[in-house]
Amino acid sequence: MSIAVYPGSFDPVTNGHLDIIRRAAELFDQVVIGVLNNSAKTPLFSVEERVNILEKATRDISGVKVMSFSGLSVDFAKQCEANAIVRGLRAVTDFEYELQMAQTNRILATNVDTVFLTTSLEFAYLSSTTVKEVAKFDGDISQFVPAFVAEAIHAKMKTAE
Ligand code: PNS
């Protein structure tokens, strides 16, 4: 059975992430989405909220599981018995960071390879940071995230005011 993990912050999940998840689910028998619980960052959504959002957003995709994790992605991959880490590559600007991370991960765990999926062109501009920026100024984020995620973002931003 081929198992891959797809680690990330997913704060919040975007249509670009969902595109990568759908395509990864075609390539692997199981894709475990790993939501990083990073105490060094102050995310918009708690790790539990991000897991719940991802579960709802991916419930129509078979072979996908959502979990949170702390620590190294390679350790999460080992815990899931995965031999691949999936990451999306949007543009050259992503490449340097992703290459460095993939090479470090390969040294840390020689049996875990990173598989890059190039983001579909329609999502090449999209990032969680952009979505939050647009939402902060009450812009229309309906093309960037599923409708229920857009609602959750607006609601969360209202309570933070
Ligand atoms: O969605 P993001 O923020 O681009 O995801 C980054 C993530 C979570 C994949 C990366 O920061 C990560 O793997 N963090 C866990 C610690 C780790 O394994 N770092 C890589 C070794 S350099």
Boltz pocket constraint, residues with backbone or C-beta under 6 A from the ligand:
constraints:
  - pocket:
      binder: B
      contacts: [[A, 7], [A, 8], [A, 9], [A, 10], [A, 34], [A, 36], [A, 71], [A, 72], [A, 73], [A, 74], [A, 100], [A, 101], [A, 104], [A, 105]]
      max_distance: 6.0
